[in-house]
Amino acid sequence: MAKTLNLTFIHPTDNSSIEAVCESSWSADFAISELIRQGFLKELPSPDKEEYRLLYKENQTEFRGGTTFEEAGCEDNKVISVVIRPKAGGYAS
């Protein structure tokens, strides 16, 4: 059963933060799309070459795609950094 998590997300370029209530069953992709929808993140200019990933600072687990907060070991009241990484086969401009 999904747990409610109160998380703080750190922006990848300006280090601003936003607090959000999430479910442990949410995937990284879903959380990132919500952060974009809320205006905290912008669409990446080269999504074919780079992607957002989440970094759970408590255990230094970087996750993306369908990996859930629960699978990454995230706990309530913790910090998640958003990072930008090159996609496999791509390059960051």
C-alpha positions in Angstrom: 0.0 0.0 0.0 1.3 3.4 -1.0 2.5 5.8 1.8 2.2 9.5 1.8 5.6 11.2 1.7 6.3 14.9 2.4 9.4 15.6 0.3 11.5 18.6 -0.5 12.7 18.9 -4.1 15.8 20.9 -5.0 16.0 22.6 -8.4 18.9 21.4 -10.7 20.2 24.8 -11.6 19.2 27.5 -9.1 19.0 25.3 -5.9 15.6 26.7 -5.1 13.3 24.2 -3.3 9.7 23.2 -3.3 7.8 21.0 -0.8 5.4 18.4 -2.1 3.1 15.7 -0.9 3.8 12.6 -2.9 2.9 8.9 -2.9 5.5 6.2 -2.4 4.1 4.5 -5.5 4.8 7.4 -7.8 7.4 6.8 -10.4 10.3 9.3 -11.0 8.8 10.1 -14.4 5.4 10.9 -12.9 7.0 13.1 -10.2 9.1 15.0 -12.8 6.0 15.6 -15.0 4.2 17.0 -12.0 7.1 19.3 -11.2 7.0 20.5 -14.8 3.2 20.9 -14.6 3.6 23.0 -11.4 6.2 25.2 -13.1 9.0 24.2 -10.8 10.9 22.6 -13.7 10.9 23.6 -17.4 10.8 21.2 -20.3 14.3 20.3 -21.3 15.4 21.9 -24.6 17.0 18.7 -25.9 14.9 15.8 -24.4 16.4 13.4 -26.9 19.9 14.2 -25.5 19.3 14.8 -21.8 16.8 13.9 -19.1 15.8 14.8 -15.5 16.6 12.2 -12.9 15.9 12.3 -9.1 18.6 11.9 -6.5 17.6 10.7 -3.1 20.2 12.5 -1.0 19.8 10.2 2.1 21.3 7.2 0.4 22.6 8.8 -2.8 20.3 6.7 -5.0 19.7 8.3 -8.4 16.6 7.1 -10.1 14.5 7.7 -13.2 11.8 6.3 -15.4 9.4 3.9 -13.8 11.4 3.5 -10.6 9.2 4.5 -7.6 10.0 6.5 -4.5 9.5 3.3 -2.5 11.9 1.3 -4.8 14.5 4.0 -4.3 14.2 3.8 -0.5 12.7 7.3 -0.1 11.3 8.1 3.3 9.0 10.9 4.7 10.4 14.4 5.2 13.6 13.9 3.1 15.3 15.8 0.3 15.3 14.8 -3.4 17.6 16.7 -5.7 16.6 17.0 -9.4 19.6 16.4 -11.7 20.1 16.7 -15.4 22.0 13.9 -17.1 22.9 13.0 -20.7 20.7 10.2 -22.1 22.4 7.0 -23.1 23.5 7.5 -26.7 23.0 11.2 -26.5 25.1 14.1 -25.2 24.3 17.3 -23.3 24.7 20.4 -25.2 
